Amino acid sequence: MSTSHTETIRSRVQSIEAMPAIPAVFLPLLELLNDSEKEVPLEEVVRLVAYDNTIAAQCLRVASSPLFGLAQPPKSIKSAVINLGLRRVETILLTCCLGQAFPAKKWVLDPIVFWQHSLGCAMVCRKFSEKLGTADGEKAYMAGLLHDIGFMVNCLVFSKEFGAAMERASQQEIPLYEAEQAVMGFTHCETGHALAEKWNLSAELTEVISHHHAIEETKKARPLVALVHLSDLLCRMRNLGYGYYERQKVDLLSDPAWGVLMNEYETLEGMDLVRFTFEMDEAVGEIHTLVSAVFGSAAAAAQT
């Protein structure tokens, strides 16, 4: 990527400050939920969730949905957080906060499609990490959930150029990042990197955001980047992509990312990849249900 593109991206990302502000609770709660080194204090999560009315309302609404089959809907933020679990609270947090910062009218990529892919990738990352045995499942979940945040930047501050890239990808049935590179001269990986730096995300998350389509370029956190790369491919192969048919031949076993994980985790050698993809198919329905429950009313409200 040229120096001029780098400067343009940084300048546009800085201009995001002029857009509707991300709630003040976002980064502290995100940091708290991403801390896998110690037990997350429930009372602190409850306090931060209750600080923002939109997030609190979403937690209560989703916890009351038929998805959880509770005998009675929760009457407090604490009971909602307990019933939802920290990972779902994390997902609600990200969507509510980022939804406020990135208005629906600015989306070039359908936000529901975006979140289905992001949540799908997060869930596959966690399931994949469980198969590996020694990987950090919650770190993998967070990496999968955030890997495509550069698309938000593209929608918000490169909307015309990104719209042309989306059209090209759909017409030619090619991966979206290839269309971005051809049309814009850079991809959501570069714009995501700039946003991750602005938000002071961890070095590992920033590496995933920057290199999940170019595993050979990563210098740190290679196993995590490889895990997200493969999970992203699996989702796009199983109709959890970006809302259009993507024509490509994928051989996961010959992918460089598979080699990275093979070198890191001996347990991968005996993994039945075909069975794993079938297990993922079974999870697709759950992903769509959860996305609908978490994001449905929020998306509808944003469009009214």
Secondary structure, DSSP 8 states (H G I E B T S, - for coil): --HHHHHHHHHHHHHGGGSS---TTHHHHHHHHT--SS---HHHHHHHHHHSHHHHHHHHHHHTSTTT--SS---SHHHHHHHH-HHHHHHHHHHHHHHHHS-GGG-SS-HHHHHHHHHHHHHHHHHHHHHHSSS-HHHHHHHHHHTTTHHHHHHHHSHHHHHHHHHHHHHHT--HHHHHHHHHSS-HHHHHHHHHHHTT--HHHHHHHHHTT-GGG--S-HHHHHHHHHHHHHHHHTT-SSSS-------GGGSHHHHHHHHH-GGGGG--HHHHHHHHHHHHHHHHHHHHHHHHHHHHHHH-
